[in-house]
């Protein structure tokens, strides 16, 4: 790569035909060479492991991996967290049974009050509070909700109510 010369950028911006040679040097500074394509990997089958159905879930192995499955107890720390996230499947039926409550007043930020209020429309499976206004940065959100110590200038939070049946959530939307 060539060294930068003082005034080279300014000279490149002018439309002087005598400086075409310098423009090529300037263009060389800003061009990016294309990366060569990476070689494609061949599809490799997972090794067969003879285990019964109950033990099947104790082993962790990515589908595209060539490594042998590893027993759950051998994993530690981050590997265990990653494996547990990969094994969990997203339940889309739960999305249809959950309603979002925005701008929930802090006076109603009690699970018993909300379950009583939304229990009229069907059986409530779970109730989750999110984004509580903490009093200060040192207090965790969980502690703020337990102690009811919220920020004095904020008076709302959000919640999710998950019903056991989908039609109950639909009824609650028309409240």
N, C-alpha and C positions, 0 to 999 in steps of 0.2 A: 504494500500500500504506500502511496506517495505521501509525503509530508504536506501539511497545510501551509499555504503561503498567505501572508497578511494581505487582505484585500481581495482574495480569490473569490469569495462569495459575492461581493459587490461587483466584481468584474464579470462574473457569470450572469448576473442579473441584467447587465446592460446588453443592448442589441448590436454591439459592435462586431462586424464580421472578421475583423483582424484578430480577435481573441478566441477563435474557434478552438484552437489548440488548448487554451486554458479551460474552456468550457468542458472539454472532454475529461480533463483532470478532475474538474469539479463533479461531473456526472459520475466518475468512478468512485468518488467518496460516498455517494448516496445510493449506489446500486447495491442490491442484495442478490447474492447468488442463490439459486434454487437448491434446496437440499435434495440429495439423491433419495429415491423412494426406498423405504425400509423393506427388507426381504420379508415375505409372508411366511408365517409359521404353518407347519403342517398340522392337521387335526390329529391329535393323539388321544387315544381312548384312555379313560380312567382305569386304573388297575382294579381287577375284581377282588372283592374282599368278601369272604364267606362269614357272614354274621347274621343273627336273627333280626327280626323287625324291631324289637325293642332296643337292641344295641345300635341299630343303624343311626339313631339320632345322637349317640354319644360320640360319633366320629365327625370331624370337620374336614371338608375338602372342597375347594372350588371346582366347578364343573370343567373349566378350561385348564385346570392344573394338571401337571404330569406327576406331581408329588403323591406319595401314599397318604391315605387319610390318617389324621392324627386324633388320638383319643382326647376328649374334652378336658380331662384332668391334667393333661400335659401342657395345655395352653396357659399362658400367664398374661396379665396386664392388658395391653392394647390388642394383642392377638385374640384374646377371649372376647373383648368388646366388639371387635370387627366381626368375628365369627357369629356372635349372637345377633348382630344387626343383619347379617346376610341371611341367617336362618329364619328371621321373622318375615312374614308376608303381611302386606298391607290389607286390612279388612275393609273392602269397599262398602260392604253392607252397613258398617258402623257409620260411615259418612252420611248415609241416607237417614240414619236414625238420630243424628246429632244436630242440634240447633245452636246457633251462635247468638249470644246476648251481648250487645255492645252498649257502652255508656251505662253500665249497671251502677246504680248509686251505692255508695259504701254502706249505707244503712241496710241494704239487702244482701250484703256480702257474708251471709251466714248460710251454711249448707242446709240447715233445717228449714229456714224460711223459704229458700228457693225450692227445695224438694216439696214442701207443702204447696207452694204456689204453682209449680209445674206438674205436680203429681195429680192434679185434677184431670189431666189429659191422658194419663197412662202411667205405667210403672217406670220409674226412673232407674236406669242401670248405673250411671255414674254422673258426677257433677265436678267440673274442673274450673278453677279460677285461674286467670292469667293476667299479667301486667298490673300487679298491685302497685300503687304509688308508695314507694318506700320513703320513710322519713329522712334518712340520710344514706350516703353511699356505703357506710359500714354495715348497715342492717341488711340481712338477706331478705328476699321476697317472702320466703316461707315464714320467717320469724315475724315479719311485718303483719302478715295475715293472722298468725296465731295470737300475737299480742294486741292486734288492732291498732297499731301505731303507724298511721299513714301520713303522707305529706299533707301539710295544712292547706296548701293551695289547690290540691287536686281532690276531686270528690267522686271519681268513678273508676271502674275497672271493667274487664270483660270476663265472660264465663261461657262454658260449653255445657249443655245438658244433653246427655245421651240416653235415649229411651230404649226399652227392651224390644219395642215393636215400631215399625216404620210409620204406621198410620197414626200412632200417638204423636210422633214428631210433626206430622202434617197438621193434626188438629191444633197443636200448640202454636203453630205459626200464625193461626188466625185469631189469636187471643186478643 
